[in-house]
Amino acid sequence: MDEPALYLIPVTLGDTAIDRVIPPFNNEIVTRLTCFIVENVRSARRFLKKCDPSIDIDSLTFYELNKHTDKSRLAEYLSPMAAGTSIGVLSEAGCPAVADPGADVVHLAQRKGYKVVPLVGPSSILMALMASGFNGQSFAFHGYLPIGDDERAKRIKSLESRAYSEDQTQLFIETPYRNHKMADDLLRICKPSTRLCIAMNVTCDDEYMVTKTIGAWKNSLPDMQKKPCVFVLYKG
């Protein structure tokens, strides 16, 4: 019997053709698995059907792992591996365990000594960094910034300061319906010479990745309403 593995399976970032961003090897793995730990069962089922239209979805076992999951159940989720069964991990979009609750189950698998196999696929964070033209030797991803105005302003100033003092690229995201508020705050708080890359709908047909100075962005922001964005900040 092959050693069971926890496969970390990247998902498309939007309504993108599978063969554009997902390697054929991933599909081979998907078709061999019968157990999945997923952020959202509905979106996971839809993605798996895109990978293999002939897959018998109803024969698969799904364990849901998101912010509402009781962490004490994670050992139960990995129980098939003790019987020699491999498991796939899927986030709603992009790479599991990166800015994603899947990291908790990966941590447990590592602690138990199980084999963990990350598969190749789209990462909006890395692709935004690649397209920004900023320092790819030193960078930091901060997830979501604080919602409160005062705390957010302090955090933005701190990240901008690090971009200058440490020569480090700063990446963060926002809930899509608050993208414009984030952009407005950046334009208000940061120096005009500081550079900002907005990476929106990465890998999708309407992908948008543009770098400008804060000063140049004023009065020229794109429509970001309800569109997934990565914001990348770097010194001028």
C-alpha positions, 0 to 999 in steps of 0.5 A: 500500500502506498503511503497515504498523503495529505494533498494540498490542491490549488483551486482556480481563482475565478471562472477560469478554464482548468487547463489554463492554471491547473497542471494535468498531474493535479487532475490525476491526483484528484481522480484518485481521492475519495476524501476531501477537507474543504473550506466550502462543500458547494464550491469544492464539488463544483471545482471537482466537477470541472476537473473531471466531469465524470466524477461521482461527486455523491460517492465522495466524503467531504469534511468542512473546515472554515472559521466556524469549524470546531478545531477539536474535530480536526483529528477526526478529519484526518482519521482516514489517513490512519487507515491508509487513505489519502486526503485532498485539501481545497480552499475556496480559491487559490492555494490551501493553507495560505491565508486559509484555515487549511493551515490548521489541518496541515499543522496537525498532519505534520505533527502526526508525521503524515506525508504532506504534498503541496501541488502546483497552482495559482497563488494570487499573492505570488502572482501579484508580487511577480507582476508588481515589479517590486522587491521579490527577495524580501516581502511580507504578506499581512492578510486583512488589515484592521477595519477600524479607521485609526488602527488601519491608518496606523497599520498602513503607516507602519507597512509603508515605513517597513517598505522604506526602512527594510526595503521590503515589499508589503502585500495585503488583501481586503474583503472585495466590497471594501476594496475602494475604502482600502484604496482611498485610505492608501491614497490618503495616508501614504506618500505620493512617491510610494508605489502601489500595485493593484492586482485584481481578478488574477488569472481571470479574463479581465485580469488587471495588474497595474503599478503606479505611484500613490500620486499617480493613482489619484483620480485614476483608480479602477472599478474594484467593487466586489472583485478580489484584489491584492494590494502591493506596497513598496517604497518610491 
